[in-house]
Amino acid sequence: MFDAHRHLSNEQATKNALYATSKPSEWPRLQHRGLLALGGIGVLPSELPFDATVLYEHLVANPGFLIAEVGLDRRSPDREGQLAFLAEMLHIGFELGRSISLHCVREDGLLLSLLRAQRRRLPPLLWHGCTASIETIKETVGFGVIPSYGPNIYNSRLVGHMQHIKTLPFALETDFTGDEGDYERMFTEHIQAFCSLSGCSEEQLEKHNDEIRAILTHNQTSR
C-alpha cells in the first residue's frame, strides 16, 4: 500500500511511499530512490529563513520531485516569516503543478486563513499528520486539501469521528522515522487499527491510497 508520508532512514528509499525531507542536506538522497518511491523536497519552519528560489530551481531541474514538507509550526520563531515562506511555496506548487505536503503544528487557524486567501490558486495539497478538528478538516477539504492520517490519530479526538472521516477525502501515512527494520510492522499495525475503527477493508484502503498517489503525482505544465 502507498504510504502518503514517511521519512528517509538508514536504507535507500525504495518503498511505495512519499519520502519527505525537512532540510536541503537531505535532498541529494532522493536522487537515488527506487522506482516506487516518490521524492519530496522540503524545508521545515525550524530551518528558516531559506531562499525559496533554491527550492524552485531544484524542482525545475527535477520534474519528478514534489514539495514535502513545508508549513507552519508554533514551536519555531518568526511566525510572519513562516507564513510568507509557505505562501511562496503555494505559489511555486501551483505554477509548476507540484503537490505540497503541509506541516502544521498548532497553527490550524493561520493555515486556514492562508488557504482561504489563496483558494483560487492552490496546487494539490496533503495535510500531513492531520489531527485538526473535524470542522477544520471539512473546511480544508473544500479547498481540495487531502487530510493524511498517521498513527498519532489514535491519540486525538478524531478517533470519535472515524465514520465521518472515511466519507471525506483522506490518505494514510506512517510519518516513519528510524530503523528500516521497523517500518513494515509499523505500517501494518496502522492499517489494521484504521480498518478496525473505520470499518474499511485493507483492500479498500489500498485502492484508496493508490488513488491519492495518482492525485499527488499528476504533474501539470507551468500555468
Sequence and secondary structure as in RCSB ss.txt:
>XXXX:A:sequence
MFDAHRHLSNEQATKNALYATSKPSEWPRLQHRGLLALGGIGVLPSELPFDATVLYEHLVANPGFLIAEVGLDRR
SPDREGQLAFLAEMLHIGFELGRSISLHCVREDGLLLSLLRAQRRRLPPLLWHGCTASIETIKETVGFGVIPSYG
PNIYNSRLVGHMQHIKTLPFALETDFTGDEGDYERMFTEHIQAFCSLSGCSEEQLEKHNDEIRAILTHNQTSR
>XXXX:A:secstr
  EEEEE  SS   SSEEEE SSGGGGGGGGG  SS EEEE   GGG S  HHHHHHHHHH TT EEEEEEEETT
SS HHHHHHHHHHHHHHHHHHT  EEEEEES HHHHHHHHHHHTTS   EEETT    HHHHHHHHTTTEEEEE 
GGGGGSGGGGGHHHHTTS  EE     S GGGHHHHHHHHHHHHHHHH   HHHHHHHHHHHHHHHT      
